[in-house]
Amino acid sequence: MAQMTQSADATLPRGFRSAEQGWPRLDRIPHPPRRVPLIGDVVGANVRTPLQDSMRIAADLGPIFRRKGFGKEIVFVWGADLAAELADESRFAKHVGLGVANLRPVAGDGLFTAYNHEPNWQLAHDILAPGFSREAMEGYHPLMLDVAGQLMAAWDTSEAAGRSVDVPGDMTKLTLETIARTGFGHDFGSFERERLHPFVTAMVGALSFAQRRNVVPPLLSSLLRGAEKRNAADRAYLNRTVDDVIAARRASGGGPGDLLDRMLEVAHPETGERLAPENIRRQVITFLVAGHETTSGALSFALHYLAQNPDVLATAQEEVDRVWGDAPVPAYQQVAKLRYLRRVLDESLRLWPTAPAFAREAITDTTLGGTHPMRRGAWALVLTTMLHRDPAAWGENPETFDPDRFAPQAVRARPAHVFKPFGTGARACIGRQFALHEATLVLGLLLRRYDLRPEPGYRLKVAERLTLMPDGLRLHLTRR
């Protein structure tokens, strides 16, 4: 199960603790049957699929429940009303715990992994936010087109040879190159390699190790000794790679005003503070990892659902053909006009948000749902995958793929705070508009060029490594 373990970081906030310390009436919150003394709720648990285990338990126990393992307990929330309360920034804030805290040896106080009390989060956010403005996004658009062209050249070769394509692998190459080139002026040469770049291998290793630390209790930490050595090597490789990127930029005397230039040259507009060299490294790692891992998953799930739903595929292709016409490549402004295709993407993110949960902690003593008292620092994990399936918000068949859930009238009719693929509040993903533009652009280009067919008999299997990704997804292509 998704069990909490202590982070290697020595500055854990008071919220990073077992649920018993912050929930005075824990007995009111249901837990799975067959709880084993000392061990907890481990009967039937699968260490490879802790999130999907929690989803199954959630369906049985309701909108708030708890799971315990080896003395540690976690409160899970997924009901729309309770999640809306947890999104209230006057009562709750981001909680850095579980696998996120386990990434701190890699990303430190980067934007995603910083604790709320650490000043570098606000400093970095204020310096980097203009890097995601409309003007900046228009500047990234040609580079996104160029990387998408590399992907399509590779897919043309596969299509001509009658080979299926490895969707998660190719989406990972695409999104790594996109964030590396647009944000940092670096080319990993991913499409010149048969295998994934070693940076991706090291990143997946770091994410998988963070996930594994969640499910292996401290008493059995000796089981991770070999994995800890590999993780140290992965961290060292990530650091060396980023240090080389930064050194090359410094040696060149400056770049095109991208994210890396902002980190190196721009001071805070009010305080004049600059990011320290160590924090710059952490921010670059954060963007390279988070900026491509989640988008590659979103694209992969969307392509799966398009291939599995020929009527949806045909409707999306008709929209692309109509809106983009005969233009060789779409202009920046034309991407946002693909409104139906954006619904496809949003519906894919609803079913499988690639960042599948987020934690919130109470910033003052409060009561959740009028029933569950929480002391300051108590925290809960919002299961986004289940929030996105709450029948109270999504109707009687929430497992069904239906892009029309995101038609304007349907969106207006839903309660607030029921769609959270990028987290919530001030600490929500800073690059969400970048990711949505990139994903919509790529999907539009691929649908204009190819018809998609699934592998016969393929059934979606979801791999978990903190983020989510379709496992073993391959598609067959036919040039239109």
C-alpha positions in Angstrom: 0.0 0.0 0.0 1.0 3.6 -0.3 2.7 3.6 3.0 4.6 6.6 4.4 8.3 6.3 5.3 10.6 8.9 6.8 12.4 11.1 4.3 16.1 11.4 4.3 15.7 15.1 4.8 16.2 16.3 8.3 13.7 19.2 8.2 10.4 17.5 8.0 7.5 19.7 8.8 5.1 18.8 11.7 2.5 17.7 9.1 4.7 14.8 8.0 3.6 12.3 10.6 1.3 9.4 11.2 -2.4 10.1 11.0 -3.1 9.2 14.6 -1.3 12.3 15.8 -3.5 14.7 13.9 -7.0 13.1 13.8 -8.5 13.0 17.3 -11.5 10.9 16.2 -9.8 8.5 13.8 -12.3 5.8 14.8 -15.0 7.6 12.8 -13.0 7.0 9.6 -13.5 3.5 8.1 -10.6 1.2 7.2 -10.4 -2.1 5.3 -11.5 -5.3 7.0 -9.0 -8.0 8.1 -6.6 -5.5 9.7 -3.6 -7.5 11.0 -2.1 -6.4 14.4 1.2 -4.6 14.0 1.2 -5.1 10.2 -2.0 -3.3 9.4 -4.0 -3.4 6.2 -1.7 -5.4 4.0 -4.0 -8.4 3.1 -4.4 -8.4 -0.6 -2.0 -5.4 -1.1 0.3 -5.3 -4.2 3.5 -3.3 -3.7 3.6 -2.6 -7.5 0.1 -1.0 -7.6 -0.5 0.9 -4.3 -2.6 3.5 -6.0 -4.9 1.1 -7.8 -5.2 -0.9 -4.5 -6.4 2.3 -2.8 -8.9 2.9 -5.6 -10.4 -0.5 -5.1 -10.6 0.1 -1.3 -12.1 3.6 -1.9 -14.9 2.1 -4.0 -15.9 -0.1 -1.0 -15.3 2.3 1.9 -16.6 5.6 0.5 -15.3 9.2 0.2 -13.0 9.1 3.3 -11.1 6.1 4.6 -7.8 5.1 6.1 -5.1 2.5 5.5 -2.5 1.4 7.9 0.8 -0.5 7.5 3.6 -1.2 10.0 2.4 1.4 12.5 1.8 4.2 10.0 -1.6 5.4 8.9 -2.8 7.5 6.0 -6.2 9.2 5.6 -7.5 9.2 2.0 -10.1 11.5 0.7 -11.9 11.5 -2.7 -15.5 12.7 -2.2 -16.2 15.9 -4.2 -17.5 17.9 -1.1 -14.5 16.9 1.1 -12.0 17.6 -1.7 -13.6 21.1 -2.2 -12.9 21.8 1.5 -9.3 20.6 1.2 -8.9 23.0 -1.7 -9.7 25.9 0.5 -6.4 27.8 0.8 -7.6 29.6 4.0 -7.7 26.3 5.8 -5.3 23.9 4.0 -2.0 24.0 2.2 0.1 21.6 0.2 1.6 18.8 2.2 4.9 17.4 1.1 4.8 13.8 2.1 4.9 10.2 0.8 6.8 9.8 -2.4 7.2 13.6 -2.9 9.3 13.8 0.2 11.3 10.8 -1.0 12.3 12.8 -4.1 13.9 15.6 -2.0 17.4 14.0 -2.2 17.0 14.6 -6.0 15.0 17.8 -6.3 15.6 19.4 -2.8 13.6 22.6 -2.5 12.6 22.7 -6.1 9.1 24.0 -7.0 7.5 20.6 -6.7 9.2 19.3 -3.6 9.8 22.4 -1.5 8.1 22.6 1.9 5.8 25.5 2.4 8.1 27.2 4.9 11.1 27.2 2.5 11.6 30.6 0.9 13.1 29.3 -2.4 9.7 28.1 -3.6 8.2 31.7 -3.7 11.4 33.1 -5.0 11.6 30.6 -7.9 7.9 30.9 -8.6 8.0 34.7 -8.9 11.1 34.6 -11.1 9.9 31.8 -13.4 6.2 32.6 -13.8 6.8 35.0 -16.7 8.4 32.1 -18.5 4.9 30.7 -18.9 3.2 33.8 -20.2 1.4 34.0 -23.5 4.4 35.7 -25.1 6.8 33.1 -23.8 4.5 30.3 -25.0 4.4 31.7 -28.5 8.2 31.6 -28.5 8.2 28.0 -27.5 5.7 27.0 -30.2 8.2 26.6 -33.1 10.5 24.4 -31.0 7.5 22.2 -30.1 6.7 21.9 -33.8 10.3 20.9 -34.6 10.4 18.2 -31.9 7.0 16.9 -33.1 8.4 16.7 -36.6 11.2 14.4 -35.3 8.5 12.2 -33.7 6.5 12.0 -37.0 9.6 11.2 -39.0 10.3 8.2 -36.7 6.6 7.2 -36.9 6.7 7.4 -40.7 9.5 4.9 -40.7 7.6 2.5 -38.5 4.4 2.9 -40.5 6.2 2.3 -43.8 7.8 -0.9 -42.3 4.5 -2.1 -40.9 5.7 -1.9 -37.4 3.6 -0.8 -34.4 5.0 2.1 -32.3 5.9 2.1 -28.6 3.6 4.9 -27.5 4.9 5.6 -23.9 8.5 5.3 -25.1 8.0 7.7 -28.0 6.0 10.2 -26.0 8.7 10.2 -23.3 11.3 11.1 -26.0 9.1 13.8 -27.4 8.3 15.5 -24.1 11.9 15.2 -22.8 13.2 16.9 -26.0 10.5 19.6 -25.8 11.1 20.7 -22.3 14.9 20.4 -22.7 15.0 22.5 -25.8 12.3 25.1 -24.9 13.4 25.6 -21.3 17.1 25.0 -21.4 18.4 25.0 -25.0 19.6 21.5 -24.7 19.1 18.6 -27.2 19.3 15.1 -25.8 19.2 13.6 -29.2 16.4 11.2 -28.1 15.2 10.4 -31.6 18.6 9.5 -32.8 18.7 6.6 -30.2 17.0 3.3 -30.3 16.7 3.3 -26.5 15.6 6.0 -24.1 18.3 8.5 -23.1 20.1 7.5 -19.9 18.6 10.6 -18.3 15.2 9.0 -18.6 16.5 5.7 -17.2 17.9 7.5 -14.2 14.7 9.5 -13.8 12.5 6.4 -13.9 14.9 4.8 -11.4 14.6 7.8 -9.0 10.8 7.8 -9.3 10.5 4.1 -8.8 12.8 4.2 -5.8 10.7 6.9 -4.2 7.6 4.8 -4.8 9.3 1.7 -3.3 10.2 3.6 -0.1 6.5 4.2 0.4 5.7 0.5 0.5 8.7 -0.9 2.4 8.5 -0.3 6.1 11.5 1.1 8.0 12.0 -2.3 9.8 12.7 -3.9 6.4 14.7 -1.1 4.9 17.7 -3.5 4.5 15.7 -4.9 1.5 16.5 -1.6 -0.3 20.2 -1.6 0.1 20.9 -2.6 -3.4 18.2 -0.2 -4.7 19.8 2.6 -2.6 23.1 2.1 -4.4 21.4 2.3 -7.8 19.4 5.3 -6.6 22.6 7.1 -5.6 24.0 6.4 -9.0 20.9 7.7 -10.7 21.0 10.9 -8.6 24.6 11.4 -9.5 23.8 11.0 -13.2 20.9 13.5 -13.0 23.1 16.0 -11.2 26.0 15.6 -13.7 23.7 16.0 -16.6 22.1 19.2 -15.3 25.4 20.6 -14.2 26.7 20.1 -17.8 23.7 21.9 -19.2 24.2 24.9 -16.8 27.9 25.0 -17.5 27.4 25.1 -21.2 24.9 28.0 -20.9 27.3 30.0 -18.7 30.2 29.3 -21.1 28.0 30.6 -24.1 27.4 33.9 -22.4 23.6 33.6 -22.4 20.7 32.1 -24.3 17.4 33.1 -25.8 15.7 34.3 -22.6 14.3 30.8 -21.7 13.8 29.3 -18.3 17.5 28.7 -17.7 18.3 32.3 -18.6 15.7 33.5 -16.1 17.2 31.2 -13.4 20.8 32.4 -14.1 20.2 36.1 -14.8 16.9 37.4 -13.4 16.5 38.8 -9.9 13.2 38.9 -8.0 11.4 42.1 -9.1 10.8 43.3 -5.6 13.6 42.0 -3.4 16.4 41.7 -5.9 17.2 38.2 -4.7 18.6 35.6 -7.1 18.4 31.8 -7.1 21.5 30.2 -5.6 23.5 27.8 -7.8 22.4 24.7 -5.9 18.7 25.7 -6.2 19.1 26.3 -9.9 20.2 22.8 -10.3 17.2 21.6 -8.3 14.8 23.6 -10.4 16.3 22.4 -13.7 15.9 18.8 -12.5 12.4 19.5 -11.3 11.4 20.9 -14.7 13.2 18.2 -16.7 11.5 15.4 -14.7 8.1 16.8 -14.0 7.9 18.7 -17.3 8.1 15.7 -19.4 7.0 12.7 -17.3 3.5 13.8 -16.7 2.9 15.1 -20.2 4.1 11.9 -21.8 1.6 10.0 -19.7 -1.2 12.3 -20.6 -0.4 11.9 -24.3 -0.1 8.2 -24.0 -3.5 7.8 -22.3 -5.2 10.1 -24.8 -3.8 8.1 -27.8 -5.0 4.9 -26.2 -8.5 6.2 -25.8 -8.5 7.6 -29.3 -7.5 4.3 -30.8 -10.1 2.4 -28.7 -12.9 4.8 -29.7 -13.0 5.1 -33.5 -16.0 7.5 -33.4 -14.1 9.9 -31.1 -11.0 9.6 -33.3 -13.0 10.5 -36.4 -14.6 13.5 -34.8 -11.3 14.8 -33.6 -9.7 14.3 -37.0 -12.6 16.1 -38.7 -12.0 19.1 -36.3 -8.3 19.2 -37.0 -8.8 19.1 -40.8 -11.4 21.8 -40.6 -9.7 24.1 -38.2 -6.1 23.8 -39.5 -7.0 23.4 -43.1 -4.1 23.2 -45.6 -1.6 25.1 -43.4 1.7 23.1 -43.4 2.0 23.7 -39.7 -0.5 25.3 -37.3 0.1 28.7 -35.9 0.2 29.2 -32.1 -3.3 30.6 -32.1 -4.8 27.7 -34.0 -4.0 25.1 -31.3 -6.5 26.5 -28.8 -9.2 26.3 -31.5 -9.1 22.5 -31.3 -11.8 22.5 -28.6 -13.1 18.9 -29.1 -9.5 17.6 -29.1 -8.9 19.4 -25.8 -12.0 17.7 -24.4 -10.4 14.3 -25.4 -7.3 15.3 -23.5 -9.2 16.5 -20.5 -11.3 13.3 -20.4 -8.1 11.2 -20.5 -6.7 13.3 -17.7 -9.9 12.7 -15.8 -9.7 9.0 -15.9 -5.9 8.7 -15.5 -4.4 12.0 -14.2 -0.7 11.2 -14.5 -0.1 12.9 -11.1 -2.7 10.7 -9.4 -2.9 12.2 -5.9 -2.0 15.3 -3.9 -1.7 15.8 -0.1 -3.1 18.7 1.9 -2.4 19.6 5.5 -4.4 21.8 7.9 -2.9 25.2 8.6 -5.1 25.6 11.7 -7.3 23.3 13.8 -10.4 22.6 11.8 -13.1 20.1 11.1 -13.5 18.3 7.7 -17.0 17.6 6.5 -18.4 18.8 9.8 -17.5 15.4 11.3 -13.7 14.8 11.3 -11.6 17.1 13.6 -8.1 17.8 12.3 -5.4 19.4 14.4 -3.0 21.9 12.8 -0.5 19.9 10.7 -2.8 16.9 10.2 -2.9 15.8 6.5 -4.9 13.8 4.1 -4.1 12.4 0.6 -6.6 13.3 -2.1 -7.1 10.5 -4.5 -7.5 12.4 -7.8 -8.3 9.3 -9.7 -11.3 8.7 -7.5 -12.3 12.3 -7.2 -12.5 12.2 -11.0 -14.8 9.2 -10.7 -17.2 10.5 -8.0 -20.7 9.8 -9.3 -21.9 12.9 -7.5 -19.9 15.0 -9.9 -19.6 12.8 -13.0 -22.8 10.8 -13.2 -23.8 7.2 -13.1 -21.1 5.8 -15.4 -17.9 7.6 -14.5 -15.6 4.9 -15.8 -16.9 5.5 -19.4 -14.7 7.5 -21.7 -16.8 10.5 -22.9 -15.2 13.7 -24.1 -18.5 15.5 -24.0 -18.2 15.6 -20.2 -16.1 18.7 -21.0 -18.5 20.4 -23.3 -19.0 24.0 -21.9 -22.5 23.4 -20.6 -21.4 20.2 -18.8 -18.5 22.0 -17.2 -20.7 24.9 -16.0 -23.1 22.4 -14.4 -20.5 20.7 -12.3 -19.4 21.7 -8.8 -16.0 23.5 -8.4 -12.9 21.6 -7.5 -13.9 18.2 -9.0 -11.3 18.2 -11.8 -7.7 18.5 -10.4 -5.1 16.9 -12.8 -2.6 19.6 -11.9 -3.1 19.8 -8.2 -4.7 22.8 -6.5 -4.1 26.2 -5.1 -1.0 28.3 -5.1 1.2 25.2 -5.4 -0.6 23.8 -8.4 1.6 23.0 -11.4 3.3 26.2 -12.8 3.6 24.6 -16.2 0.1 23.4 -16.8 -0.6 25.7 -19.7 2.7 24.7 -21.3 1.7 21.0 -21.0 -1.8 21.5 -22.3 -0.6 23.5 -25.4 2.1 20.9 -26.1 -0.2 18.0 -25.7 -3.0 19.5 -27.8 -0.5 20.5 -30.6 1.0 17.0 -30.7 -2.3 15.2 -30.7 -3.5 17.5 -33.5 -0.4 16.8 -35.7 -0.6 13.1 -35.2 -4.3 12.9 -35.9 -3.9 14.9 -39.1 -1.2 12.5 -40.3 -2.3 9.0 -39.1 -5.2 6.7 -38.4 -4.6 4.8 -35.2 -5.4 1.1 -34.5 -4.8 -0.7 -31.2 -3.0 -3.9 -30.8 -5.5 -6.8 -31.0 -6.5 -7.9 -27.6 -4.7 -5.1 -25.7 -6.3 -4.2 -22.4 -5.1 -1.1 -20.5 -2.7 -1.8 -17.8 -1.4 1.1 -15.7 2.1 1.2 -14.5 2.8 3.2 -11.3 6.1 5.0 -10.5 4.6 7.9 -8.5 3.3 9.1 -11.9 1.0 6.9 -14.1 1.7 5.5 -17.5 0.0 2.9 -19.8 2.1 -0.3 -19.6 2.9 -2.0 -22.9 0.9 0.3 -25.1 1.6 -0.1 -28.8 -0.4 1.3 -31.7 -0.5 0.5 -35.4 -0.5 3.5 -37.8 -1.8 4.1 -41.3 -1.0 7.3 -43.1 -4.1 9.3 -44.0 
